[in-house]
Amino acid sequence: MSSKLCAVIDYGMGNLHSAHGALQTVAPDTKVVVTSDADVIRKADHVVLPGVGAIRDCMAEIRRQGIDQVVAEVRKSKPLLGICVGLQAMMERSEENGGVECMGLFPGEVKFFGNDLVENGEQLKVPHMGWNRVEQVAHPLWAGIADNSRFYFVHSYYVQAANAAQVKGRGHYGVDFAAAMGEDNVFAVQFHPEKSHNAGLALLKNFLAWDGQA
């Protein structure tokens, strides 16, 4: 029996090796490939859309390489996981760089934390960098992970969801934000599961075992 295939989409933006390594570690029987080949992505059983850096650059490459069209196909048929800027790219728009139109898989926008982010009289640093609790909303990808577990974040922009029913994890850093979004066979997180120790590895393992049913 051939092993399952997981495609990590390579559009030139993101630390793909850490994501690849973490996925391969939690599912040694799954073949994990880093690829920009649309045919390979279409044939995969599970697909991961990572991303770091400026959303304008990410979206420019996603569109130039036709990744947006491939993602639109994938979302109809197989489990799809967005990570960090991969989540932000799934929203309608981001206010970064003066405003960038994104893929629109989820309604809502990506907002800047601001330079004057204050809580309890204390100035909070932006970017938000480090460990933060995530309050879960029931979903198969949280299986076996304690509610309010800490995950590792690095971001200056946060997701403000327009449809509360799609928020599957909530974070707080000066403001409340969507730490995870999900609908049908799509799940996306603002944090880096590949850098989040046991809780993050458990989420990746759950993703690779997931059939896409919420």
Accessible surface in RSA format (square Angstrom, percent):
REM  Atomic radii and reference values for relative SASA: ProtOr
REM  Chains: A
REM  Algorithm: Lee & Richards
REM  Probe-radius: 1.40
REM  Slices: 20
REM RES _ NUM      All-atoms   Total-Side   Main-Chain    Non-polar    All polar
REM                ABS   REL    ABS   REL    ABS   REL    ABS   REL    ABS   REL
RES MET A   1   241.28 125.0 151.33 100.2  89.95 214.2 128.15 109.0 113.12 149.9
RES SER A   2   102.97  87.0  76.74 102.4  26.24  60.4  53.92 114.8  49.06  68.7
RES SER A   3    64.95  54.9  35.17  46.9  29.78  68.6  29.50  62.8  35.45  49.7
RES LYS A   4    83.67  40.8  79.41  48.7   4.26  10.1  63.46  57.1  20.21  21.5
RES LEU A   5    35.27  19.6  34.98  25.0   0.28   0.7  35.04  24.6   0.22   0.6
RES CYS A   6     0.12   0.1   0.12   0.1   0.00   0.0   0.12   0.3   0.00   0.0
RES ALA A   7     0.00   0.0   0.00   0.0   0.00   0.0   0.00   0.0   0.00   0.0
RES VAL A   8     0.00   0.0   0.00   0.0   0.00   0.0   0.00   0.0   0.00   0.0
RES ILE A   9     0.07   0.0   0.00   0.0   0.07   0.2   0.00   0.0   0.07   0.2
RES ASP A  10    46.62  32.7  45.09  44.9   1.53   3.6   1.37   3.2  45.25  45.1
RES TYR A  11     1.08   0.5   0.06   0.0   1.02   2.7   0.79   0.6   0.30   0.4
RES GLY A  12    64.80  79.9   0.00   N/A  64.80  79.9  35.85  98.4  28.94  64.8
RES MET A  13    36.87  19.1  33.27  22.0   3.61   8.6  18.19  15.5  18.68  24.7
RES GLY A  14    26.68  32.9   0.00   N/A  26.68  32.9   1.99   5.5  24.69  55.3
RES ASN A  15    74.77  51.6  61.26  59.2  13.51  32.5  27.68  66.6  47.09  45.5
RES LEU A  16    14.01   7.8  12.76   9.1   1.26   3.2  12.76   9.0   1.26   3.4
RES HIS A  17   149.43  81.7 142.17  98.8   7.26  18.6  96.72  99.7  52.72  61.3
RES SER A  18    37.36  31.6  22.56  30.1  14.81  34.1  33.32  70.9   4.05   5.7
RES ALA A  19     2.32   2.1   2.14   3.3   0.18   0.4   2.32   3.3   0.00   0.0
RES HIS A  20    54.83  30.0  54.83  38.1   0.00   0.0  33.66  34.7  21.17  24.6
RES GLY A  21    30.53  37.7   0.00   N/A  30.53  37.7  29.57  81.2   0.96   2.1
RES ALA A  22    10.89  10.0   4.31   6.7   6.58  15.0   9.08  12.8   1.81   4.8
RES LEU A  23     0.35   0.2   0.35   0.2   0.00   0.0   0.35   0.2   0.00   0.0
RES GLN A  24    54.07  30.2  52.17  38.1   1.90   4.5  36.53  77.8  17.53  13.3
RES THR A  25    97.77  69.5  73.97  75.0  23.80  56.7  57.42  77.1  40.34  61.0
RES VAL A  26    21.64  14.2   8.03   7.3  13.60  32.8  14.76  12.8   6.87  18.6
RES ALA A  27    16.49  15.2  11.53  17.8   4.96  11.3  16.49  23.2   0.00   0.0
RES PRO A  28   103.99  75.8  80.43  73.3  23.57  85.7  81.77  67.5  22.22 138.1
RES ASP A  29   122.84  86.0 113.44 112.9   9.40  22.2  41.43  97.5  81.42  81.2
RES THR A  30     9.89   7.0   7.99   8.1   1.91   4.5   1.64   2.2   8.25  12.5
RES LYS A  31   125.58  61.3 119.93  73.6   5.66  13.5  68.06  61.3  57.52  61.3
RES VAL A  32     7.19   4.7   0.00   0.0   7.19  17.3   0.00   0.0   7.19  19.5
RES VAL A  33    31.96  21.0  28.96  26.2   3.00   7.2  31.96  27.8   0.00   0.0
RES VAL A  34    51.89  34.1  23.11  20.9  28.78  69.4  23.11  20.1  28.78  78.1
RES THR A  35    18.71  13.3  13.17  13.4   5.54  13.2  11.76  15.8   6.95  10.5
RES SER A  36    62.80  53.1  45.08  60.2  17.71  40.8   7.94  16.9  54.85  76.8
RES ASP A  37    70.74  49.6  61.35  61.1   9.39  22.2  24.51  57.7  46.23  46.1
RES ALA A  38    31.31  28.8  27.13  41.9   4.18   9.5  27.13  38.2   4.18  11.1
RES ASP A  39    80.95  56.7  79.37  79.0   1.58   3.7  14.51  34.2  66.44  66.3
RES VAL A  40    46.39  30.5  45.78  41.4   0.60   1.4  46.39  40.3   0.00   0.0
RES ILE A  41     0.00   0.0   0.00   0.0   0.00   0.0   0.00   0.0   0.00   0.0
RES ARG A  42    98.07  41.2  85.95  43.8  12.13  28.9  42.33  57.9  55.74  33.8
RES LYS A  43   159.69  77.9 132.58  81.3  27.11  64.6  88.01  79.2  71.69  76.4
RES ALA A  44     1.70   1.6   0.00   0.0   1.70   3.9   0.00   0.0   1.70   4.5
RES ASP A  45    60.13  42.1  51.63  51.4   8.50  20.1  10.56  24.9  49.57  49.4
RES HIS A  46     8.05   4.4   8.05   5.6   0.00   0.0   7.05   7.3   1.00   1.2
RES VAL A  47     0.00   0.0   0.00   0.0   0.00   0.0   0.00   0.0   0.00   0.0
RES VAL A  48     0.00   0.0   0.00   0.0   0.00   0.0   0.00   0.0   0.00   0.0
RES LEU A  49     0.00   0.0   0.00   0.0   0.00   0.0   0.00   0.0   0.00   0.0
RES PRO A  50     6.92   5.0   6.92   6.3   0.00   0.0   6.92   5.7   0.00   0.0
RES GLY A  51     1.86   2.3   0.00   N/A   1.86   2.3   0.00   0.0   1.86   4.2
RES VAL A  52    53.75  35.4  52.82  47.8   0.93   2.2  53.53  46.5   0.22   0.6
RES GLY A  53    52.52  64.8   0.00   N/A  52.52  64.8  35.06  96.2  17.46  39.1
RES ALA A  54    31.25  28.7  24.07  37.1   7.18  16.3  25.69  36.2   5.56  14.7
RES ILE A  55     0.43   0.2   0.38   0.3   0.05   0.1   0.38   0.3   0.05   0.1
RES ARG A  56   118.20  49.6 116.95  59.6   1.25   3.0  46.06  62.9  72.14  43.7
RES ASP A  57    76.78  53.8  73.67  73.3   3.11   7.4  15.05  35.4  61.73  61.6
RES CYS A  58     0.00   0.0   0.00   0.0   0.00   0.0   0.00   0.0   0.00   0.0
RES MET A  59     2.29   1.2   2.29   1.5   0.00   0.0   2.29   1.9   0.00   0.0
RES ALA A  60    56.29  51.8  41.32  63.8  14.97  34.1  51.97  73.2   4.32  11.4
RES GLU A  61    45.51  26.1  45.51  34.4   0.00   0.0  15.73  30.4  29.78  24.3
RES ILE A  62     0.00   0.0   0.00   0.0   0.00   0.0   0.00   0.0   0.00   0.0
RES ARG A  63   108.15  45.4  91.40  46.6  16.75  39.9  48.08  65.7  60.07  36.4
RES ARG A  64   172.88  72.6 135.28  69.0  37.60  89.5  71.49  97.7 101.39  61.4
RES GLN A  65    63.42  35.5  31.57  23.1  31.85  75.8  24.17  51.4  39.26  29.8
RES GLY A  66    16.86  20.8   0.00   N/A  16.86  20.8  15.25  41.9   1.61   3.6
RES ILE A  67     1.58   0.9   1.58   1.2   0.00   0.0   1.58   1.1   0.00   0.0
RES ASP A  68    36.13  25.3  31.28  31.1   4.85  11.5   8.70  20.5  27.43  27.4
RES GLN A  69   124.58  69.7 119.72  87.5   4.85  11.5  36.95  78.7  87.62  66.5
RES VAL A  70     6.03   4.0   6.03   5.5   0.00   0.0   6.03   5.2   0.00   0.0
RES VAL A  71     0.18   0.1   0.18   0.2   0.00   0.0   0.18   0.2   0.00   0.0
RES ALA A  72    42.17  38.8  41.92  64.7   0.25   0.6  41.92  59.0   0.25   0.7
RES GLU A  73    71.54  41.1  66.39  50.2   5.15  12.3  35.15  68.0  36.40  29.7
RES VAL A  74     2.28   1.5   1.04   0.9   1.23   3.0   2.28   2.0   0.00   0.0
RES ARG A  75    78.84  33.1  72.99  37.2   5.85  13.9  11.35  15.5  67.49  40.9
RES LYS A  76   171.59  83.7 132.76  81.5  38.83  92.4  87.54  78.8  84.05  89.5
RES SER A  77    84.37  71.3  45.33  60.5  39.04  89.9  46.48  99.0  37.88  53.1
RES LYS A  78    30.64  14.9  28.89  17.7   1.74   4.1  21.17  19.1   9.46  10.1
RES PRO A  79    10.53   7.7  10.53   9.6   0.00   0.0  10.53   8.7   0.00   0.0
RES LEU A  80     0.00   0.0   0.00   0.0   0.00   0.0   0.00   0.0   0.00   0.0
RES LEU A  81     0.00   0.0   0.00   0.0   0.00   0.0   0.00   0.0   0.00   0.0
RES GLY A  82     0.00   0.0   0.00   N/A   0.00   0.0   0.00   0.0   0.00   0.0
RES ILE A  83     3.12   1.8   3.12   2.3   0.00   0.0   3.12   2.2   0.00   0.0
RES CYS A  84     4.37   3.3   4.37   4.9   0.00   0.0   0.00   0.0   4.37   4.7
RES VAL A  85    10.66   7.0  10.66   9.7   0.00   0.0  10.66   9.3   0.00   0.0
RES GLY A  86     0.00   0.0   0.00   N/A   0.00   0.0   0.00   0.0   0.00   0.0
RES LEU A  87     0.00   0.0   0.00   0.0   0.00   0.0   0.00   0.0   0.00   0.0
RES GLN A  88     6.06   3.4   6.06   4.4   0.00   0.0   0.00   0.0   6.06   4.6
RES ALA A  89     0.00   0.0   0.00   0.0   0.00   0.0   0.00   0.0   0.00   0.0
RES MET A  90     0.00   0.0   0.00   0.0   0.00   0.0   0.00   0.0   0.00   0.0
RES MET A  91     0.00   0.0   0.00   0.0   0.00   0.0   0.00   0.0   0.00   0.0
RES GLU A  92    83.50  47.9  79.87  60.4   3.63   8.6  20.37  39.4  63.12  51.5
RES ARG A  93    82.80  34.8  82.80  42.2   0.00   0.0  34.69  47.4  48.11  29.2
RES SER A  94     0.00   0.0   0.00   0.0   0.00   0.0   0.00   0.0   0.00   0.0
RES GLU A  95    62.38  35.8  49.79  37.7  12.59  30.0  18.60  36.0  43.77  35.7
RES GLU A  96    21.54  12.4  21.20  16.0   0.34   0.8   3.07   5.9  18.46  15.1
RES ASN A  97    65.57  45.2  38.20  36.9  27.37  65.9  16.03  38.6  49.55  47.9
RES GLY A  98    81.78 100.9   0.00   N/A  81.78 100.9  41.18 113.0  40.61  90.9
RES GLY A  99    21.45  26.4   0.00   N/A  21.45  26.4   3.98  10.9  17.47  39.1
RES VAL A 100    13.56   8.9   9.38   8.5   4.17  10.1  13.48  11.7   0.07   0.2
RES GLU A 101   110.92  63.7 106.16  80.3   4.76  11.3  55.96 108.2  54.96  44.9
RES CYS A 102    10.54   8.0   0.00   0.0  10.54  24.8   0.00   0.0  10.54  11.4
RES MET A 103    34.52  17.9   5.22   3.5  29.30  69.8   9.32   7.9  25.21  33.4
RES GLY A 104    37.18  45.8   0.00   N/A  37.18  45.8  11.01  30.2  26.17  58.6
RES LEU A 105    17.63   9.8   9.64   6.9   7.99  20.1   9.76   6.9   7.87  21.2
RES PHE A 106     2.85   1.4   2.85   1.8   0.00   0.0   2.85   1.7   0.00   0.0
RES PRO A 107    46.84  34.1  45.35  41.3   1.49   5.4  46.57  38.5   0.27   1.7
RES GLY A 108     8.02   9.9   0.00   N/A   8.02   9.9   7.87  21.6   0.15   0.3
RES GLU A 109    46.08  26.5  45.96  34.8   0.12   0.3  12.60  24.4  33.48  27.3
RES VAL A 110     0.00   0.0   0.00   0.0   0.00   0.0   0.00   0.0   0.00   0.0
RES LYS A 111    54.41  26.5  54.41  33.4   0.00   0.0  17.55  15.8  36.86  39.3
RES PHE A 112    68.41  34.2  56.05  34.7  12.36  32.2  56.05  34.0  12.36  35.4
RES PHE A 113    11.89   5.9   0.00   0.0  11.89  30.9   0.14   0.1  11.75  33.6
RES GLY A 114    14.18  17.5   0.00   N/A  14.18  17.5  14.15  38.8   0.02   0.1
RES ASN A 115   124.53  85.9 102.77  99.3  21.76  52.4  36.37  87.5  88.16  85.2
RES ASP A 116   116.26  81.4 103.18 102.7  13.07  30.9  37.12  87.4  79.14  78.9
RES LEU A 117    12.75   7.1  10.19   7.3   2.56   6.4  12.62   8.9   0.12   0.3
RES VAL A 118    78.27  51.5  55.40  50.2  22.87  55.1  55.40  48.1  22.87  62.0
RES GLU A 119    56.93  32.7  51.01  38.6   5.92  14.1  19.82  38.3  37.11  30.3
RES ASN A 120   152.05 104.9 104.98 101.4  47.07 113.3  40.71  98.0 111.34 107.6
RES GLY A 121    76.37  94.2   0.00   N/A  76.37  94.2  35.60  97.7  40.77  91.3
RES GLU A 122   111.65  64.1 106.73  80.7   4.93  11.7  35.86  69.4  75.79  61.9
RES GLN A 123   106.92  59.8  88.70  64.8  18.22  43.4  50.73 108.0  56.19  42.6
RES LEU A 124    26.37  14.7  22.11  15.8   4.25  10.7  23.33  16.4   3.04   8.2
RES LYS A 125   174.11  84.9 166.72 102.3   7.39  17.6 114.97 103.5  59.14  63.0
RES VAL A 126    41.70  27.4   9.20   8.3  32.50  78.3   9.20   8.0  32.50  88.1
RES PRO A 127    56.64  41.3  52.11  47.5   4.52  16.4  52.11  43.0   4.52  28.1
RES HIS A 128     5.98   3.3   5.98   4.2   0.00   0.0   3.59   3.7   2.39   2.8
RES MET A 129   118.78  61.5  87.85  58.1  30.93  73.6  49.84  42.4  68.94  91.3
RES GLY A 130    15.90  19.6   0.00   N/A  15.90  19.6  15.90  43.6   0.00   0.0
RES TRP A 131   101.68  40.8  80.09  38.8  21.58  50.7  58.79  31.3  42.89  69.6
RES ASN A 132    19.28  13.3  17.50  16.9   1.78   4.3   1.78   4.3  17.50  16.9
RES ARG A 133   125.49  52.7 120.87  61.6   4.62  11.0  38.47  52.6  87.01  52.7
RES VAL A 134     0.25   0.2   0.00   0.0   0.25   0.6   0.00   0.0   0.25   0.7
RES GLU A 135    78.05  44.8  77.01  58.3   1.04   2.5  16.11  31.2  61.94  50.6
RES GLN A 136    36.17  20.2  19.72  14.4  16.45  39.2   6.06  12.9  30.11  22.8
RES VAL A 137    41.67  27.4  37.16  33.6   4.51  10.9  41.67  36.2   0.00   0.0
RES ALA A 138    97.85  90.0  68.27 105.4  29.58  67.3  78.91 111.1  18.94  50.2
RES HIS A 139    18.29  10.0   2.02   1.4  16.27  41.6   7.02   7.2  11.27  13.1
RES PRO A 140    52.68  38.4  37.11  33.8  15.57  56.6  48.11  39.7   4.57  28.4
RES LEU A 141     0.24   0.1   0.24   0.2   0.00   0.0   0.24   0.2   0.00   0.0
RES TRP A 142    10.49   4.2   6.47   3.1   4.02   9.4   6.85   3.7   3.64   5.9
RES ALA A 143    60.85  55.9  44.43  68.6  16.42  37.4  56.18  79.1   4.67  12.4
RES GLY A 144    90.40 111.5   0.00   N/A  90.40 111.5  45.33 124.4  45.07 100.9
RES ILE A 145    14.90   8.5   1.94   1.4  12.95  31.2   5.78   4.2   9.11  24.7
RES ALA A 146    74.08  68.1  56.35  87.0  17.73  40.3  68.05  95.8   6.03  16.0
RES ASP A 147    78.61  55.1  56.96  56.7  21.65  51.2  29.35  69.1  49.26  49.1
RES ASN A 148    63.18  43.6  60.11  58.1   3.07   7.4  10.59  25.5  52.60  50.8
RES SER A 149    22.29  18.8  12.71  17.0   9.58  22.1  13.56  28.9   8.73  12.2
RES ARG A 150   114.47  48.1 104.77  53.4   9.70  23.1  36.77  50.3  77.70  47.1
RES PHE A 151     0.32   0.2   0.32   0.2   0.00   0.0   0.32   0.2   0.00   0.0
RES TYR A 152    51.54  24.1  51.54  29.3   0.00   0.0  25.40  19.1  26.14  32.2
RES PHE A 153     0.00   0.0   0.00   0.0   0.00   0.0   0.00   0.0   0.00   0.0
RES VAL A 154    48.85  32.1  42.11  38.1   6.74  16.2  42.11  36.6   6.74  18.3
RES HIS A 155    10.58   5.8   3.53   2.5   7.04  18.0  10.58  10.9   0.00   0.0
RES SER A 156    29.67  25.1  24.98  33.3   4.69  10.8  10.24  21.8  19.43  27.2
RES TYR A 157    42.27  19.7  41.97  23.9   0.31   0.8  17.06  12.8  25.21  31.1
RES TYR A 158    20.97   9.8  20.97  11.9   0.00   0.0   2.98   2.2  17.99  22.2
RES VAL A 159     0.56   0.4   0.00   0.0   0.56   1.3   0.00   0.0   0.56   1.5
RES GLN A 160    86.92  48.6  82.22  60.1   4.70  11.2  28.25  60.1  58.68  44.5
RES ALA A 161    29.95  27.5   3.32   5.1  26.63  60.6   3.35   4.7  26.61  70.5
RES ALA A 162    74.49  68.5  33.05  51.0  41.44  94.3  42.55  59.9  31.93  84.6
RES ASN A 163    55.52  38.3  51.47  49.7   4.06   9.8  12.95  31.2  42.57  41.1
RES ALA A 164    83.33  76.6  68.79 106.2  14.54  33.1  70.95  99.9  12.38  32.8
RES ALA A 165    75.76  69.7  53.82  83.0  21.95  49.9  66.82  94.1   8.94  23.7
RES GLN A 166     8.99   5.0   8.77   6.4   0.22   0.5   2.71   5.8   6.28   4.8
RES VAL A 167    16.53  10.9  15.01  13.6   1.53   3.7  15.01  13.0   1.53   4.1
RES LYS A 168    35.63  17.4  35.63  21.9   0.00   0.0   3.59   3.2  32.04  34.1
RES GLY A 169     0.00   0.0   0.00   N/A   0.00   0.0   0.00   0.0   0.00   0.0
RES ARG A 170   107.39  45.1 104.39  53.2   3.00   7.1  35.70  48.8  71.69  43.4
RES GLY A 171     4.69   5.8   0.00   N/A   4.69   5.8   3.30   9.1   1.39   3.1
RES HIS A 172    80.02  43.7  69.57  48.4  10.45  26.7  63.66  65.6  16.36  19.0
RES TYR A 173    39.20  18.3  37.31  21.2   1.89   4.9  28.38  21.3  10.81  13.3
RES GLY A 174    18.23  22.5   0.00   N/A  18.23  22.5   0.00   0.0  18.23  40.8
RES VAL A 175    48.91  32.2  44.53  40.3   4.38  10.6  48.91  42.5   0.00   0.0
RES ASP A 176   110.73  77.6  92.23  91.8  18.50  43.7  31.25  73.5  79.48  79.3
RES PHE A 177     8.82   4.4   0.00   0.0   8.82  22.9   7.23   4.4   1.59   4.5
RES ALA A 178     5.41   5.0   1.50   2.3   3.91   8.9   2.66   3.8   2.74   7.3
RES ALA A 179     0.00   0.0   0.00   0.0   0.00   0.0   0.00   0.0   0.00   0.0
RES ALA A 180     0.00   0.0   0.00   0.0   0.00   0.0   0.00   0.0   0.00   0.0
RES MET A 181     0.00   0.0   0.00   0.0   0.00   0.0   0.00   0.0   0.00   0.0
RES GLY A 182     1.16   1.4   0.00   N/A   1.16   1.4   0.00   0.0   1.16   2.6
RES GLU A 183    68.74  39.5  61.80  46.8   6.94  16.5  22.36  43.2  46.38  37.9
RES ASP A 184    92.60  64.9  84.97  84.6   7.63  18.0  22.78  53.6  69.82  69.6
RES ASN A 185    19.38  13.4  19.25  18.6   0.13   0.3   9.86  23.7   9.53   9.2
RES VAL A 186     3.12   2.1   3.12   2.8   0.00   0.0   3.12   2.7   0.00   0.0
RES PHE A 187     0.00   0.0   0.00   0.0   0.00   0.0   0.00   0.0   0.00   0.0
RES ALA A 188     0.00   0.0   0.00   0.0   0.00   0.0   0.00   0.0   0.00   0.0
RES VAL A 189     0.00   0.0   0.00   0.0   0.00   0.0   0.00   0.0   0.00   0.0
RES GLN A 190     0.16   0.1   0.16   0.1   0.00   0.0   0.02   0.0   0.13   0.1
RES PHE A 191     0.00   0.0   0.00   0.0   0.00   0.0   0.00   0.0   0.00   0.0
RES HIS A 192     8.42   4.6   8.42   5.8   0.00   0.0   4.94   5.1   3.47   4.0
RES PRO A 193     0.08   0.1   0.00   0.0   0.08   0.3   0.00   0.0   0.08   0.5
RES GLU A 194    26.74  15.4   4.99   3.8  21.75  51.8   0.17   0.3  26.57  21.7
RES LYS A 195    80.64  39.3  67.63  41.5  13.02  31.0  42.48  38.2  38.16  40.7
RES SER A 196     1.76   1.5   0.00   0.0   1.76   4.0   0.00   0.0   1.76   2.5
RES HIS A 197   129.59  70.8 120.67  83.9   8.92  22.8  90.02  92.8  39.57  46.0
RES ASN A 198   125.72  86.7 119.75 115.7   5.97  14.4  34.10  82.1  91.62  88.6
RES ALA A 199    20.05  18.4  12.60  19.4   7.44  16.9  17.36  24.5   2.68   7.1
RES GLY A 200     0.00   0.0   0.00   N/A   0.00   0.0   0.00   0.0   0.00   0.0
RES LEU A 201    54.77  30.5  54.44  38.9   0.33   0.8  54.72  38.4   0.05   0.1
RES ALA A 202    32.95  30.3  25.57  39.5   7.38  16.8  32.13  45.2   0.82   2.2
RES LEU A 203     0.00   0.0   0.00   0.0   0.00   0.0   0.00   0.0   0.00   0.0
RES LEU A 204     1.02   0.6   1.02   0.7   0.00   0.0   1.02   0.7   0.00   0.0
RES LYS A 205   122.04  59.5 121.23  74.4   0.81   1.9  64.61  58.2  57.43  61.2
RES ASN A 206    30.54  21.1  25.14  24.3   5.41  13.0   4.53  10.9  26.01  25.1
RES PHE A 207     0.00   0.0   0.00   0.0   0.00   0.0   0.00   0.0   0.00   0.0
RES LEU A 208     5.57   3.1   3.77   2.7   1.80   4.5   4.17   2.9   1.40   3.8
RES ALA A 209    81.22  74.7  48.34  74.6  32.88  74.8  53.53  75.4  27.69  73.4
RES TRP A 210    14.26   5.7   5.79   2.8   8.47  19.9  11.88   6.3   2.38   3.9
RES ASP A 211   105.40  73.8  77.46  77.1  27.93  66.1  46.31 109.0  59.09  58.9
RES GLY A 212     5.87   7.2   0.00   N/A   5.87   7.2   1.01   2.8   4.86  10.9
RES GLN A 213   127.95  71.6 121.73  89.0   6.22  14.8  38.95  82.9  89.00  67.5
RES ALA A 214    86.16  79.2  28.36  43.8  57.80 131.5  50.16  70.6  36.00  95.4
END  Absolute sums over single chains surface
CHAIN  1 A     9465.8       7312.0       2153.8       4746.7       4719.1
END  Absolute sums over all chains
TOTAL          9465.8       7312.0       2153.8       4746.7       4719.1
